[in-house]
Amino acid sequence: MDNQNLIDMANRIGDFFDSMPDRDEALAGVADHIRRFWEPRMRRALLAALDEPEENGVAMSAFVKEALVEHREQLMPAAPSTA
């Protein structure tokens, strides 16, 4: 999975929601969009990139970082069942 591409996509989502007047609603909007439309492995990779030092390339915006940190629990995919 290309983390730089995921970060770029997340930043574009963040750019859209960052224009909203209600910051809490905007942060929730970023997280909700990623939760609803990104598959679990994409969400896992994006959250892992959040914890890693920034590479040379596309940097995650502060707004997206804030949204991911604030809504991390709801973004984590459920563990696959072993049944």
Distance bins in CASP14 RR format, pairs under 12 A and 6 or more apart:
PFRMAT RR
TARGET T0000
AUTHOR 0000-0000-0000
RMODE 2
METHOD distances of the structure
MODEL  1
1 7 0 0 0 0 0 1 0 0 0 0 0
1 9 0 0 0 0 0 1 0 0 0 0 0
1 38 0 0 0 0 0 1 0 0 0 0 0
1 39 0 0 0 0 0 1 0 0 0 0 0
1 40 0 0 0 0 0 1 0 0 0 0 0
1 41 1 0 0 1 0 0 0 0 0 0 0
1 42 1 0 0 1 0 0 0 0 0 0 0
1 43 0 0 0 0 0 1 0 0 0 0 0
1 44 0 0 0 0 1 0 0 0 0 0 0
1 45 1 0 1 0 0 0 0 0 0 0 0
1 46 0 0 0 0 1 0 0 0 0 0 0
1 47 0 0 0 0 0 1 0 0 0 0 0
1 48 0 0 0 0 1 0 0 0 0 0 0
1 49 0 0 0 0 1 0 0 0 0 0 0
2 8 0 0 0 0 1 0 0 0 0 0 0
2 9 0 0 0 0 1 0 0 0 0 0 0
2 42 0 0 0 0 0 1 0 0 0 0 0
2 45 0 0 0 0 1 0 0 0 0 0 0
2 46 0 0 0 0 0 1 0 0 0 0 0
2 49 0 0 0 0 0 1 0 0 0 0 0
2 55 0 0 0 0 0 1 0 0 0 0 0
2 57 0 0 0 0 0 1 0 0 0 0 0
2 58 0 0 0 0 0 1 0 0 0 0 0
3 9 0 0 0 0 0 1 0 0 0 0 0
3 10 0 0 0 0 0 1 0 0 0 0 0
3 41 0 0 0 0 0 1 0 0 0 0 0
3 42 0 0 0 0 0 1 0 0 0 0 0
3 44 0 0 0 0 0 1 0 0 0 0 0
3 45 1 0 1 0 0 0 0 0 0 0 0
3 46 1 0 0 1 0 0 0 0 0 0 0
3 47 0 0 0 0 0 1 0 0 0 0 0
3 48 1 0 0 1 0 0 0 0 0 0 0
3 49 1 0 1 0 0 0 0 0 0 0 0
3 50 0 0 0 0 0 1 0 0 0 0 0
3 51 0 0 0 0 0 1 0 0 0 0 0
3 52 0 0 0 0 1 0 0 0 0 0 0
3 53 0 0 0 0 0 1 0 0 0 0 0
3 54 0 0 0 0 0 1 0 0 0 0 0
3 55 1 0 0 1 0 0 0 0 0 0 0
3 57 0 0 0 0 1 0 0 0 0 0 0
3 58 0 0 0 0 1 0 0 0 0 0 0
3 59 0 0 0 0 0 1 0 0 0 0 0
3 60 0 0 0 0 1 0 0 0 0 0 0
4 10 0 0 0 0 0 1 0 0 0 0 0
4 11 0 0 0 0 0 1 0 0 0 0 0
4 45 0 0 0 0 0 1 0 0 0 0 0
4 46 0 0 0 0 0 1 0 0 0 0 0
4 49 0 0 0 0 1 0 0 0 0 0 0
4 52 0 0 0 0 0 1 0 0 0 0 0
4 54 0 0 0 0 0 1 0 0 0 0 0
4 55 1 0 0 1 0 0 0 0 0 0 0
4 56 0 0 0 0 1 0 0 0 0 0 0
4 57 1 0 1 0 0 0 0 0 0 0 0
4 58 1 0 1 0 0 0 0 0 0 0 0
4 59 0 0 0 0 1 0 0 0 0 0 0
4 60 0 0 0 0 0 1 0 0 0 0 0
5 11 0 0 0 0 0 1 0 0 0 0 0
5 12 0 0 0 0 0 1 0 0 0 0 0
5 38 0 0 0 0 0 1 0 0 0 0 0
5 42 0 0 0 0 1 0 0 0 0 0 0
5 45 0 0 0 0 1 0 0 0 0 0 0
5 46 0 0 0 0 0 1 0 0 0 0 0
5 49 0 0 0 0 0 1 0 0 0 0 0
5 57 0 0 0 0 0 1 0 0 0 0 0
5 58 0 0 0 0 1 0 0 0 0 0 0
6 12 0 0 0 0 0 1 0 0 0 0 0
6 13 0 0 0 0 0 1 0 0 0 0 0
6 34 0 0 0 0 1 0 0 0 0 0 0
6 38 0 0 0 0 1 0 0 0 0 0 0
6 39 0 0 0 0 0 1 0 0 0 0 0
6 41 0 0 0 0 0 1 0 0 0 0 0
6 42 1 0 0 1 0 0 0 0 0 0 0
6 43 0 0 0 0 1 0 0 0 0 0 0
6 44 0 0 0 0 0 1 0 0 0 0 0
6 45 1 0 1 0 0 0 0 0 0 0 0
6 46 1 0 1 0 0 0 0 0 0 0 0
6 47 0 0 0 0 1 0 0 0 0 0 0
6 48 0 0 0 0 1 0 0 0 0 0 0
6 49 1 0 0 1 0 0 0 0 0 0 0
6 50 0 0 0 0 0 1 0 0 0 0 0
6 58 0 0 0 0 1 0 0 0 0 0 0
6 60 0 0 0 0 1 0 0 0 0 0 0
6 64 0 0 0 0 0 1 0 0 0 0 0
6 68 0 0 0 0 0 1 0 0 0 0 0
7 13 0 0 0 0 0 1 0 0 0 0 0
7 14 0 0 0 0 0 1 0 0 0 0 0
7 34 0 0 0 0 0 1 0 0 0 0 0
7 42 0 0 0 0 0 1 0 0 0 0 0
7 45 0 0 0 0 1 0 0 0 0 0 0
7 46 1 0 0 1 0 0 0 0 0 0 0
7 47 0 0 0 0 0 1 0 0 0 0 0
7 48 0 0 0 0 0 1 0 0 0 0 0
7 49 1 0 0 1 0 0 0 0 0 0 0
7 50 0 0 0 0 1 0 0 0 0 0 0
7 52 0 0 0 0 0 1 0 0 0 0 0
7 54 0 0 0 0 1 0 0 0 0 0 0
7 55 0 0 0 0 1 0 0 0 0 0 0
7 57 0 0 0 0 1 0 0 0 0 0 0
7 58 1 0 1 0 0 0 0 0 0 0 0
7 59 1 0 0 1 0 0 0 0 0 0 0
7 60 1 0 1 0 0 0 0 0 0 0 0
7 61 0 0 0 0 1 0 0 0 0 0 0
7 64 1 0 0 1 0 0 0 0 0 0 0
7 65 0 0 0 0 0 1 0 0 0 0 0
7 68 0 0 0 0 0 1 0 0 0 0 0
8 14 0 0 0 0 0 1 0 0 0 0 0
8 15 0 0 0 0 0 1 0 0 0 0 0
8 46 0 0 0 0 0 1 0 0 0 0 0
8 49 0 0 0 0 0 1 0 0 0 0 0
8 57 0 0 0 0 1 0 0 0 0 0 0
8 58 1 0 1 0 0 0 0 0 0 0 0
8 59 0 0 0 0 1 0 0 0 0 0 0
8 60 0 0 0 0 1 0 0 0 0 0 0
8 61 0 0 0 0 0 1 0 0 0 0 0
8 64 0 0 0 0 0 1 0 0 0 0 0
9 15 0 0 0 0 0 1 0 0 0 0 0
9 16 0 0 0 0 0 1 0 0 0 0 0
9 30 0 0 0 0 0 1 0 0 0 0 0
9 33 0 0 0 0 0 1 0 0 0 0 0
9 34 0 0 0 0 1 0 0 0 0 0 0
9 37 0 0 0 0 0 1 0 0 0 0 0
9 38 0 0 0 0 1 0 0 0 0 0 0
9 42 0 0 0 0 1 0 0 0 0 0 0
9 43 0 0 0 0 0 1 0 0 0 0 0
9 45 0 0 0 0 0 1 0 0 0 0 0
9 46 0 0 0 0 1 0 0 0 0 0 0
9 49 0 0 0 0 0 1 0 0 0 0 0
9 58 0 0 0 0 1 0 0 0 0 0 0
9 60 0 0 0 0 0 1 0 0 0 0 0
9 61 0 0 0 0 0 1 0 0 0 0 0
9 64 0 0 0 0 1 0 0 0 0 0 0
10 16 0 0 0 0 0 1 0 0 0 0 0
10 17 0 0 0 0 0 1 0 0 0 0 0
10 18 0 0 0 0 0 1 0 0 0 0 0
10 30 1 0 0 1 0 0 0 0 0 0 0
10 31 0 0 0 0 0 1 0 0 0 0 0
10 33 0 0 0 0 1 0 0 0 0 0 0
10 34 1 0 0 1 0 0 0 0 0 0 0
10 37 0 0 0 0 0 1 0 0 0 0 0
10 38 0 0 0 0 1 0 0 0 0 0 0
10 42 0 0 0 0 1 0 0 0 0 0 0
10 43 0 0 0 0 0 1 0 0 0 0 0
10 45 0 0 0 0 0 1 0 0 0 0 0
10 46 1 0 1 0 0 0 0 0 0 0 0
10 47 0 0 0 0 0 1 0 0 0 0 0
10 49 0 0 0 0 1 0 0 0 0 0 0
10 50 0 0 0 0 1 0 0 0 0 0 0
10 58 0 0 0 0 1 0 0 0 0 0 0
10 59 0 0 0 0 0 1 0 0 0 0 0
10 60 1 0 0 1 0 0 0 0 0 0 0
10 61 1 0 0 1 0 0 0 0 0 0 0
10 63 0 0 0 0 1 0 0 0 0 0 0
10 64 1 0 1 0 0 0 0 0 0 0 0
10 65 0 0 0 0 1 0 0 0 0 0 0
10 66 0 0 0 0 0 1 0 0 0 0 0
10 67 0 0 0 0 1 0 0 0 0 0 0
10 68 1 0 0 1 0 0 0 0 0 0 0
10 75 0 0 0 0 0 1 0 0 0 0 0
11 17 0 0 0 0 0 1 0 0 0 0 0
11 18 0 0 0 0 1 0 0 0 0 0 0
11 30 0 0 0 0 1 0 0 0 0 0 0
11 34 0 0 0 0 0 1 0 0 0 0 0
11 46 0 0 0 0 0 1 0 0 0 0 0
11 49 0 0 0 0 0 1 0 0 0 0 0
11 57 0 0 0 0 0 1 0 0 0 0 0
11 58 1 0 0 1 0 0 0 0 0 0 0
11 59 0 0 0 0 1 0 0 0 0 0 0
11 60 1 0 0 1 0 0 0 0 0 0 0
11 61 1 0 1 0 0 0 0 0 0 0 0
11 62 0 0 0 0 0 1 0 0 0 0 0
11 63 0 0 0 0 1 0 0 0 0 0 0
11 64 1 0 1 0 0 0 0 0 0 0 0
11 65 0 0 0 0 0 1 0 0 0 0 0
11 67 0 0 0 0 0 1 0 0 0 0 0
11 68 0 0 0 0 0 1 0 0 0 0 0
12 18 0 0 0 0 0 1 0 0 0 0 0
12 30 0 0 0 0 0 1 0 0 0 0 0
12 33 0 0 0 0 0 1 0 0 0 0 0
12 34 0 0 0 0 0 1 0 0 0 0 0
12 58 0 0 0 0 0 1 0 0 0 0 0
12 60 0 0 0 0 0 1 0 0 0 0 0
12 61 0 0 0 0 1 0 0 0 0 0 0
12 63 0 0 0 0 0 1 0 0 0 0 0
12 64 0 0 0 0 1 0 0 0 0 0 0
13 19 0 0 0 0 0 1 0 0 0 0 0
13 26 0 0 0 0 0 1 0 0 0 0 0
13 27 0 0 0 0 0 1 0 0 0 0 0
13 29 0 0 0 0 1 0 0 0 0 0 0
13 30 1 0 1 0 0 0 0 0 0 0 0
13 31 0 0 0 0 1 0 0 0 0 0 0
13 32 0 0 0 0 0 1 0 0 0 0 0
13 33 1 0 1 0 0 0 0 0 0 0 0
13 34 1 0 0 1 0 0 0 0 0 0 0
13 35 0 0 0 0 0 1 0 0 0 0 0
13 36 0 0 0 0 0 1 0 0 0 0 0
13 37 0 0 0 0 1 0 0 0 0 0 0
13 38 0 0 0 0 1 0 0 0 0 0 0
13 46 0 0 0 0 0 1 0 0 0 0 0
13 60 0 0 0 0 0 1 0 0 0 0 0
13 61 0 0 0 0 1 0 0 0 0 0 0
13 63 0 0 0 0 1 0 0 0 0 0 0
13 64 1 0 0 1 0 0 0 0 0 0 0
13 67 0 0 0 0 1 0 0 0 0 0 0
13 68 0 0 0 0 0 1 0 0 0 0 0
14 20 0 0 0 0 1 0 0 0 0 0 0
14 23 0 0 0 0 0 1 0 0 0 0 0
14 26 1 0 0 1 0 0 0 0 0 0 0
14 27 0 0 0 0 1 0 0 0 0 0 0
14 28 0 0 0 0 0 1 0 0 0 0 0
14 29 0 0 0 0 1 0 0 0 0 0 0
14 30 1 0 1 0 0 0 0 0 0 0 0
14 31 0 0 0 0 0 1 0 0 0 0 0
14 32 0 0 0 0 0 1 0 0 0 0 0
14 33 0 0 0 0 1 0 0 0 0 0 0
14 34 0 0 0 0 1 0 0 0 0 0 0
14 60 0 0 0 0 0 1 0 0 0 0 0
14 61 1 0 0 1 0 0 0 0 0 0 0
14 62 0 0 0 0 0 1 0 0 0 0 0
14 63 1 0 1 0 0 0 0 0 0 0 0
14 64 1 0 1 0 0 0 0 0 0 0 0
14 65 0 0 0 0 0 1 0 0 0 0 0
14 66 0 0 0 0 0 1 0 0 0 0 0
14 67 1 0 0 1 0 0 0 0 0 0 0
14 68 0 0 0 0 0 1 0 0 0 0 0
15 26 0 0 0 0 0 1 0 0 0 0 0
15 30 0 0 0 0 1 0 0 0 0 0 0
15 33 0 0 0 0 0 1 0 0 0 0 0
15 61 1 0 0 1 0 0 0 0 0 0 0
15 63 0 0 0 0 1 0 0 0 0 0 0
15 64 0 0 0 0 1 0 0 0 0 0 0
15 67 0 0 0 0 0 1 0 0 0 0 0
16 26 0 0 0 0 1 0 0 0 0 0 0
16 29 0 0 0 0 1 0 0 0 0 0 0
16 30 0 0 0 0 1 0 0 0 0 0 0
16 33 0 0 0 0 1 0 0 0 0 0 0
16 61 0 0 0 0 0 1 0 0 0 0 0
16 63 0 0 0 0 0 1 0 0 0 0 0
16 64 0 0 0 0 0 1 0 0 0 0 0
16 67 0 0 0 0 0 1 0 0 0 0 0
17 23 0 0 0 0 1 0 0 0 0 0 0
17 24 0 0 0 0 0 1 0 0 0 0 0
17 25 0 0 0 0 1 0 0 0 0 0 0
17 26 1 0 1 0 0 0 0 0 0 0 0
17 27 1 0 0 1 0 0 0 0 0 0 0
17 28 0 0 0 0 1 0 0 0 0 0 0
17 29 1 0 1 0 0 0 0 0 0 0 0
17 30 1 0 1 0 0 0 0 0 0 0 0
17 31 0 0 0 0 1 0 0 0 0 0 0
17 32 0 0 0 0 1 0 0 0 0 0 0
17 33 1 0 0 1 0 0 0 0 0 0 0
17 34 0 0 0 0 0 1 0 0 0 0 0
17 61 0 0 0 0 0 1 0 0 0 0 0
17 63 1 0 0 1 0 0 0 0 0 0 0
17 64 0 0 0 0 1 0 0 0 0 0 0
17 66 0 0 0 0 0 1 0 0 0 0 0
17 67 1 0 0 1 0 0 0 0 0 0 0
17 71 0 0 0 0 0 1 0 0 0 0 0
18 25 0 0 0 0 0 1 0 0 0 0 0
18 26 1 0 0 1 0 0 0 0 0 0 0
18 27 0 0 0 0 1 0 0 0 0 0 0
18 29 0 0 0 0 0 1 0 0 0 0 0
18 30 0 0 0 0 1 0 0 0 0 0 0
18 61 1 0 0 1 0 0 0 0 0 0 0
18 62 0 0 0 0 1 0 0 0 0 0 0
18 63 1 0 1 0 0 0 0 0 0 0 0
18 64 0 0 0 0 1 0 0 0 0 0 0
18 66 0 0 0 0 0 1 0 0 0 0 0
18 67 0 0 0 0 1 0 0 0 0 0 0
19 25 0 0 0 0 0 1 0 0 0 0 0
19 26 1 0 0 1 0 0 0 0 0 0 0
19 29 0 0 0 0 0 1 0 0 0 0 0
19 30 0 0 0 0 0 1 0 0 0 0 0
19 63 0 0 0 0 0 1 0 0 0 0 0
20 26 1 1 0 0 0 0 0 0 0 0 0
20 27 0 0 0 0 1 0 0 0 0 0 0
20 28 0 0 0 0 1 0 0 0 0 0 0
20 29 0 0 0 0 1 0 0 0 0 0 0
20 30 0 0 0 0 1 0 0 0 0 0 0
20 63 0 0 0 0 0 1 0 0 0 0 0
20 67 0 0 0 0 0 1 0 0 0 0 0
22 28 0 0 0 0 1 0 0 0 0 0 0
22 29 0 0 0 0 0 1 0 0 0 0 0
23 29 0 0 0 0 0 1 0 0 0 0 0
23 30 0 0 0 0 0 1 0 0 0 0 0
23 63 0 0 0 0 1 0 0 0 0 0 0
23 66 0 0 0 0 1 0 0 0 0 0 0
23 67 0 0 0 0 1 0 0 0 0 0 0
23 70 0 0 0 0 0 1 0 0 0 0 0
24 30 0 0 0 0 0 1 0 0 0 0 0
24 31 0 0 0 0 0 1 0 0 0 0 0
24 66 0 0 0 0 0 1 0 0 0 0 0
24 67 0 0 0 0 0 1 0 0 0 0 0
24 70 0 0 0 0 1 0 0 0 0 0 0
24 71 0 0 0 0 0 1 0 0 0 0 0
25 31 0 0 0 0 0 1 0 0 0 0 0
25 32 0 0 0 0 1 0 0 0 0 0 0
25 67 0 0 0 0 0 1 0 0 0 0 0
26 32 0 0 0 0 0 1 0 0 0 0 0
26 33 0 0 0 0 0 1 0 0 0 0 0
26 63 1 0 0 1 0 0 0 0 0 0 0
26 64 0 0 0 0 0 1 0 0 0 0 0
26 66 0 0 0 0 1 0 0 0 0 0 0
26 67 1 0 0 1 0 0 0 0 0 0 0
26 70 0 0 0 0 0 1 0 0 0 0 0
26 71 0 0 0 0 0 1 0 0 0 0 0
27 33 0 0 0 0 0 1 0 0 0 0 0
27 34 0 0 0 0 0 1 0 0 0 0 0
27 61 0 0 0 0 0 1 0 0 0 0 0
27 62 0 0 0 0 0 1 0 0 0 0 0
27 63 1 0 0 1 0 0 0 0 0 0 0
27 64 0 0 0 0 1 0 0 0 0 0 0
27 65 0 0 0 0 0 1 0 0 0 0 0
27 66 1 0 0 1 0 0 0 0 0 0 0
27 67 1 0 1 0 0 0 0 0 0 0 0
27 68 0 0 0 0 1 0 0 0 0 0 0
27 69 0 0 0 0 1 0 0 0 0 0 0
27 70 1 0 1 0 0 0 0 0 0 0 0
27 71 1 0 0 1 0 0 0 0 0 0 0
27 72 0 0 0 0 0 1 0 0 0 0 0
27 74 0 0 0 0 0 1 0 0 0 0 0
27 75 0 0 0 0 0 1 0 0 0 0 0
28 34 0 0 0 0 0 1 0 0 0 0 0
28 35 0 0 0 0 0 1 0 0 0 0 0
28 36 0 0 0 0 0 1 0 0 0 0 0
28 66 0 0 0 0 0 1 0 0 0 0 0
28 67 1 0 0 1 0 0 0 0 0 0 0
28 68 0 0 0 0 0 1 0 0 0 0 0
28 70 0 0 0 0 1 0 0 0 0 0 0
28 71 1 0 0 1 0 0 0 0 0 0 0
28 74 0 0 0 0 1 0 0 0 0 0 0
28 75 0 0 0 0 0 1 0 0 0 0 0
29 35 0 0 0 0 1 0 0 0 0 0 0
29 36 0 0 0 0 1 0 0 0 0 0 0
29 37 0 0 0 0 0 1 0 0 0 0 0
29 63 0 0 0 0 0 1 0 0 0 0 0
29 64 0 0 0 0 0 1 0 0 0 0 0
29 66 0 0 0 0 0 1 0 0 0 0 0
29 67 1 0 0 1 0 0 0 0 0 0 0
29 68 0 0 0 0 0 1 0 0 0 0 0
29 70 0 0 0 0 0 1 0 0 0 0 0
29 71 0 0 0 0 1 0 0 0 0 0 0
29 74 0 0 0 0 0 1 0 0 0 0 0
29 75 0 0 0 0 0 1 0 0 0 0 0
30 36 0 0 0 0 0 1 0 0 0 0 0
30 37 0 0 0 0 0 1 0 0 0 0 0
30 38 0 0 0 0 0 1 0 0 0 0 0
30 46 0 0 0 0 0 1 0 0 0 0 0
30 60 0 0 0 0 0 1 0 0 0 0 0
30 61 0 0 0 0 1 0 0 0 0 0 0
30 63 1 0 0 1 0 0 0 0 0 0 0
30 64 1 0 0 1 0 0 0 0 0 0 0
30 65 0 0 0 0 0 1 0 0 0 0 0
30 66 0 0 0 0 1 0 0 0 0 0 0
30 67 1 1 0 0 0 0 0 0 0 0 0
30 68 1 0 0 1 0 0 0 0 0 0 0
30 69 0 0 0 0 0 1 0 0 0 0 0
30 70 0 0 0 0 1 0 0 0 0 0 0
30 71 1 0 0 1 0 0 0 0 0 0 0
30 74 0 0 0 0 0 1 0 0 0 0 0
30 75 0 0 0 0 1 0 0 0 0 0 0
31 37 0 0 0 0 0 1 0 0 0 0 0
31 38 0 0 0 0 0 1 0 0 0 0 0
31 43 0 0 0 0 1 0 0 0 0 0 0
31 46 0 0 0 0 0 1 0 0 0 0 0
31 47 0 0 0 0 0 1 0 0 0 0 0
31 63 0 0 0 0 0 1 0 0 0 0 0
31 64 0 0 0 0 1 0 0 0 0 0 0
31 65 0 0 0 0 0 1 0 0 0 0 0
31 66 0 0 0 0 0 1 0 0 0 0 0
31 67 1 0 1 0 0 0 0 0 0 0 0
31 68 1 0 0 1 0 0 0 0 0 0 0
31 69 0 0 0 0 1 0 0 0 0 0 0
31 70 1 0 0 1 0 0 0 0 0 0 0
31 71 1 1 0 0 0 0 0 0 0 0 0
31 72 0 0 0 0 1 0 0 0 0 0 0
31 73 0 0 0 0 1 0 0 0 0 0 0
31 74 1 0 0 1 0 0 0 0 0 0 0
31 75 1 0 1 0 0 0 0 0 0 0 0
31 76 0 0 0 0 0 1 0 0 0 0 0
32 38 0 0 0 0 0 1 0 0 0 0 0
32 67 0 0 0 0 1 0 0 0 0 0 0
32 70 0 0 0 0 0 1 0 0 0 0 0
32 71 1 0 0 1 0 0 0 0 0 0 0
32 74 0 0 0 0 1 0 0 0 0 0 0
32 75 0 0 0 0 1 0 0 0 0 0 0
33 43 0 0 0 0 0 1 0 0 0 0 0
33 64 0 0 0 0 0 1 0 0 0 0 0
33 67 0 0 0 0 1 0 0 0 0 0 0
33 68 0 0 0 0 0 1 0 0 0 0 0
33 71 0 0 0 0 0 1 0 0 0 0 0
33 74 0 0 0 0 0 1 0 0 0 0 0
33 75 0 0 0 0 0 1 0 0 0 0 0
34 40 0 0 0 0 0 1 0 0 0 0 0
34 42 0 0 0 0 1 0 0 0 0 0 0
34 43 1 0 0 1 0 0 0 0 0 0 0
34 44 0 0 0 0 0 1 0 0 0 0 0
34 45 0 0 0 0 0 1 0 0 0 0 0
34 46 1 0 0 1 0 0 0 0 0 0 0
34 47 0 0 0 0 1 0 0 0 0 0 0
34 50 0 0 0 0 0 1 0 0 0 0 0
34 64 0 0 0 0 1 0 0 0 0 0 0
34 67 0 0 0 0 1 0 0 0 0 0 0
34 68 1 0 0 1 0 0 0 0 0 0 0
34 71 0 0 0 0 1 0 0 0 0 0 0
34 72 0 0 0 0 0 1 0 0 0 0 0
34 74 0 0 0 0 1 0 0 0 0 0 0
34 75 1 0 0 1 0 0 0 0 0 0 0
34 76 0 0 0 0 0 1 0 0 0 0 0
34 77 0 0 0 0 0 1 0 0 0 0 0
35 42 0 0 0 0 0 1 0 0 0 0 0
35 43 1 0 0 1 0 0 0 0 0 0 0
35 46 0 0 0 0 0 1 0 0 0 0 0
35 47 0 0 0 0 0 1 0 0 0 0 0
35 67 0 0 0 0 0 1 0 0 0 0 0
35 68 0 0 0 0 0 1 0 0 0 0 0
35 71 1 0 0 1 0 0 0 0 0 0 0
35 72 0 0 0 0 0 1 0 0 0 0 0
35 73 0 0 0 0 0 1 0 0 0 0 0
35 74 1 0 0 1 0 0 0 0 0 0 0
35 75 1 0 1 0 0 0 0 0 0 0 0
35 76 0 0 0 0 1 0 0 0 0 0 0
35 77 0 0 0 0 1 0 0 0 0 0 0
35 78 0 0 0 0 0 1 0 0 0 0 0
36 42 0 0 0 0 0 1 0 0 0 0 0
36 43 0 0 0 0 0 1 0 0 0 0 0
36 74 0 0 0 0 0 1 0 0 0 0 0
36 75 0 0 0 0 0 1 0 0 0 0 0
37 43 0 0 0 0 0 1 0 0 0 0 0
37 75 0 0 0 0 0 1 0 0 0 0 0
38 44 0 0 0 0 1 0 0 0 0 0 0
38 45 0 0 0 0 1 0 0 0 0 0 0
38 46 1 0 0 1 0 0 0 0 0 0 0
38 47 0 0 0 0 0 1 0 0 0 0 0
38 68 0 0 0 0 0 1 0 0 0 0 0
38 75 0 0 0 0 1 0 0 0 0 0 0
38 77 0 0 0 0 1 0 0 0 0 0 0
39 45 0 0 0 0 0 1 0 0 0 0 0
39 46 0 0 0 0 0 1 0 0 0 0 0
39 77 0 0 0 0 1 0 0 0 0 0 0
40 46 0 0 0 0 0 1 0 0 0 0 0
40 47 0 0 0 0 0 1 0 0 0 0 0
40 75 0 0 0 0 1 0 0 0 0 0 0
40 76 0 0 0 0 1 0 0 0 0 0 0
40 77 1 1 0 0 0 0 0 0 0 0 0
40 78 0 0 0 0 1 0 0 0 0 0 0
40 79 0 0 0 0 1 0 0 0 0 0 0
40 80 0 0 0 0 1 0 0 0 0 0 0
41 47 0 0 0 0 0 1 0 0 0 0 0
41 48 0 0 0 0 0 1 0 0 0 0 0
41 77 1 0 0 1 0 0 0 0 0 0 0
41 80 0 0 0 0 0 1 0 0 0 0 0
42 48 0 0 0 0 0 1 0 0 0 0 0
42 49 0 0 0 0 0 1 0 0 0 0 0
42 75 0 0 0 0 0 1 0 0 0 0 0
42 77 0 0 0 0 1 0 0 0 0 0 0
43 49 0 0 0 0 0 1 0 0 0 0 0
43 50 0 0 0 0 0 1 0 0 0 0 0
43 68 0 0 0 0 1 0 0 0 0 0 0
43 71 0 0 0 0 0 1 0 0 0 0 0
43 72 0 0 0 0 1 0 0 0 0 0 0
43 73 0 0 0 0 0 1 0 0 0 0 0
43 74 0 0 0 0 0 1 0 0 0 0 0
43 75 1 0 1 0 0 0 0 0 0 0 0
43 76 1 0 0 1 0 0 0 0 0 0 0
43 77 1 0 1 0 0 0 0 0 0 0 0
43 78 0 0 0 0 0 1 0 0 0 0 0
44 50 0 0 0 0 0 1 0 0 0 0 0
44 51 0 0 0 0 0 1 0 0 0 0 0
44 72 0 0 0 0 0 1 0 0 0 0 0
44 75 0 0 0 0 1 0 0 0 0 0 0
44 76 1 0 0 1 0 0 0 0 0 0 0
44 77 1 0 0 1 0 0 0 0 0 0 0
44 78 0 0 0 0 0 1 0 0 0 0 0
44 79 0 0 0 0 0 1 0 0 0 0 0
44 80 0 0 0 0 0 1 0 0 0 0 0
45 51 0 0 0 0 0 1 0 0 0 0 0
45 52 0 0 0 0 0 1 0 0 0 0 0
45 68 0 0 0 0 0 1 0 0 0 0 0
45 75 0 0 0 0 0 1 0 0 0 0 0
45 77 0 0 0 0 0 1 0 0 0 0 0
46 52 0 0 0 0 0 1 0 0 0 0 0
46 60 0 0 0 0 1 0 0 0 0 0 0
46 64 0 0 0 0 1 0 0 0 0 0 0
46 65 0 0 0 0 0 1 0 0 0 0 0
46 67 0 0 0 0 0 1 0 0 0 0 0
46 68 1 0 0 1 0 0 0 0 0 0 0
46 69 0 0 0 0 0 1 0 0 0 0 0
46 71 0 0 0 0 0 1 0 0 0 0 0
46 72 0 0 0 0 0 1 0 0 0 0 0
46 75 1 0 0 1 0 0 0 0 0 0 0
46 76 0 0 0 0 0 1 0 0 0 0 0
46 77 0 0 0 0 0 1 0 0 0 0 0
47 60 0 0 0 0 0 1 0 0 0 0 0
47 64 0 0 0 0 0 1 0 0 0 0 0
47 65 0 0 0 0 0 1 0 0 0 0 0
47 67 0 0 0 0 0 1 0 0 0 0 0
47 68 1 0 0 1 0 0 0 0 0 0 0
47 69 0 0 0 0 1 0 0 0 0 0 0
47 71 0 0 0 0 0 1 0 0 0 0 0
47 72 1 0 0 1 0 0 0 0 0 0 0
47 73 0 0 0 0 0 1 0 0 0 0 0
47 74 0 0 0 0 0 1 0 0 0 0 0
47 75 1 0 0 1 0 0 0 0 0 0 0
47 76 1 0 0 1 0 0 0 0 0 0 0
47 77 0 0 0 0 1 0 0 0 0 0 0
48 60 0 0 0 0 0 1 0 0 0 0 0
48 68 0 0 0 0 0 1 0 0 0 0 0
48 72 0 0 0 0 0 1 0 0 0 0 0
48 75 0 0 0 0 0 1 0 0 0 0 0
48 76 0 0 0 0 0 1 0 0 0 0 0
49 55 0 0 0 0 1 0 0 0 0 0 0
49 57 0 0 0 0 0 1 0 0 0 0 0
49 58 0 0 0 0 0 1 0 0 0 0 0
49 59 0 0 0 0 0 1 0 0 0 0 0
49 60 1 0 0 1 0 0 0 0 0 0 0
49 64 0 0 0 0 0 1 0 0 0 0 0
49 65 0 0 0 0 0 1 0 0 0 0 0
49 68 0 0 0 0 1 0 0 0 0 0 0
50 59 0 0 0 0 0 1 0 0 0 0 0
50 60 1 0 0 1 0 0 0 0 0 0 0
50 61 0 0 0 0 0 1 0 0 0 0 0
50 62 0 0 0 0 0 1 0 0 0 0 0
50 64 0 0 0 0 1 0 0 0 0 0 0
50 65 1 0 0 1 0 0 0 0 0 0 0
50 66 0 0 0 0 0 1 0 0 0 0 0
50 67 0 0 0 0 0 1 0 0 0 0 0
50 68 1 0 1 0 0 0 0 0 0 0 0
50 69 1 0 0 1 0 0 0 0 0 0 0
50 70 0 0 0 0 0 1 0 0 0 0 0
50 71 0 0 0 0 0 1 0 0 0 0 0
50 72 1 0 0 1 0 0 0 0 0 0 0
50 75 0 0 0 0 1 0 0 0 0 0 0
50 76 0 0 0 0 0 1 0 0 0 0 0
51 60 0 0 0 0 0 1 0 0 0 0 0
51 65 0 0 0 0 0 1 0 0 0 0 0
51 68 0 0 0 0 1 0 0 0 0 0 0
51 69 0 0 0 0 0 1 0 0 0 0 0
51 72 0 0 0 0 0 1 0 0 0 0 0
52 59 0 0 0 0 0 1 0 0 0 0 0
52 60 0 0 0 0 0 1 0 0 0 0 0
53 59 0 0 0 0 0 1 0 0 0 0 0
53 60 0 0 0 0 0 1 0 0 0 0 0
54 60 1 0 0 1 0 0 0 0 0 0 0
54 61 0 0 0 0 0 1 0 0 0 0 0
54 62 0 0 0 0 0 1 0 0 0 0 0
54 65 0 0 0 0 0 1 0 0 0 0 0
58 64 0 0 0 0 0 1 0 0 0 0 0
59 65 0 0 0 0 1 0 0 0 0 0 0
60 66 0 0 0 0 0 1 0 0 0 0 0
60 67 0 0 0 0 0 1 0 0 0 0 0
60 68 0 0 0 0 1 0 0 0 0 0 0
60 69 0 0 0 0 0 1 0 0 0 0 0
61 67 0 0 0 0 1 0 0 0 0 0 0
61 68 0 0 0 0 0 1 0 0 0 0 0
62 68 0 0 0 0 0 1 0 0 0 0 0
62 69 0 0 0 0 0 1 0 0 0 0 0
63 69 0 0 0 0 0 1 0 0 0 0 0
63 70 0 0 0 0 0 1 0 0 0 0 0
64 70 0 0 0 0 0 1 0 0 0 0 0
64 71 0 0 0 0 0 1 0 0 0 0 0
64 75 0 0 0 0 0 1 0 0 0 0 0
65 71 0 0 0 0 0 1 0 0 0 0 0
65 72 0 0 0 0 0 1 0 0 0 0 0
66 72 0 0 0 0 0 1 0 0 0 0 0
67 74 0 0 0 0 0 1 0 0 0 0 0
67 75 0 0 0 0 1 0 0 0 0 0 0
68 74 0 0 0 0 0 1 0 0 0 0 0
68 75 1 0 0 1 0 0 0 0 0 0 0
68 76 0 0 0 0 0 1 0 0 0 0 0
69 75 0 0 0 0 0 1 0 0 0 0 0
END
